[in-house]
């Protein structure tokens, strides 16, 4: 009777081990974490091009990416990780001068 459960248990452990091994692979791929917030983008009239001298790099709400040219985030667009540094929306607020 005890031997009947070994194959199911082995299968469960192998599947669980494979799932755990895949976590770092999924976490380190850029596509796994990339997301947009289309509803918020539409309501704030987001565009990938600047409006004059107003762009995301000089906006108080912008969260820069790893490098200045990488996509970043926005404090207004919750969960959005694909905000262009040269983008613009109606929520733009100038960074205060020191």
TABEL-V123963 format. One record per residue. RES is the residue in one small letter. PHI is phi in radians with two decimals (* if undefined). D_LAST is the distance of its C-alpha to the last C-alpha in Angstrom with 1 decimal. Layout:
res	phi	d_last
RES	PHI	D_LAST
RES	PHI	D_LAST
//
This chain:
res	phi	d_last
x	*	76.5
x	-1.13	73.7
x	-1.21	73.6
x	-1.16	72.9
x	-1.57	69.3
x	-1.08	68.4
x	-1.06	67.6
x	-1.14	65.4
x	-1.16	63.6
x	-1.05	63.1
x	-1.07	61.8
x	-1.08	59.3
x	-1.16	58.1
x	-1.18	57.8
x	-1.15	55.9
x	-1.11	53.6
x	-1.13	53.0
x	-1.15	52.3
x	-1.13	49.8
x	-1.16	48.0
x	-1.17	48.0
x	-1.41	46.3
x	-0.98	43.3
x	-1.10	41.3
x	-1.11	42.4
x	-1.19	41.1
x	-1.17	37.8
x	-1.63	36.9
x	-1.51	37.7
x	-1.10	34.8
x	-1.21	37.0
x	-1.20	37.7
x	-1.77	34.1
x	-1.27	33.2
x	-2.75	33.2
x	-2.18	32.1
x	-2.05	31.9
x	-1.07	33.9
x	-1.13	34.1
x	-1.20	30.4
x	-1.04	29.8
x	-1.17	32.4
x	-1.20	31.2
x	-1.69	27.6
x	0.95	29.2
x	-1.14	27.6
x	-2.43	28.3
x	-1.44	27.8
x	-2.04	26.7
x	-1.27	23.4
x	-1.99	23.5
x	1.19	22.3
x	-1.63	18.7
x	-1.62	18.3
x	-2.49	19.1
x	-1.10	18.7
x	-1.15	16.5
x	-1.95	13.5
x	-1.82	14.6
x	-1.13	13.3
x	-1.47	17.0
x	-1.33	17.8
x	-1.96	19.0
x	-1.12	19.5
x	-1.39	23.0
x	-1.13	24.2
x	-2.13	23.3
x	-1.02	21.0
x	-1.63	24.2
x	-1.29	25.7
x	-1.13	25.9
x	-2.18	23.5
x	-2.19	23.5
x	-2.53	21.9
x	-1.20	21.3
x	-1.47	23.2
x	-1.54	26.1
x	-1.05	27.6
x	1.40	29.6
x	-1.58	28.6
x	-1.99	28.0
x	-2.18	28.5
x	-1.58	25.4
x	-1.30	25.0
x	-1.02	21.7
x	-1.74	22.6
x	-1.46	23.8
x	-2.75	22.9
x	-2.61	23.9
x	-1.29	23.7
x	-1.50	21.4
x	-1.04	18.5
x	-2.36	15.2
x	-1.13	12.0
x	-1.23	9.2
x	-1.08	6.4
x	-1.35	3.8
x	-1.59	0.0
//
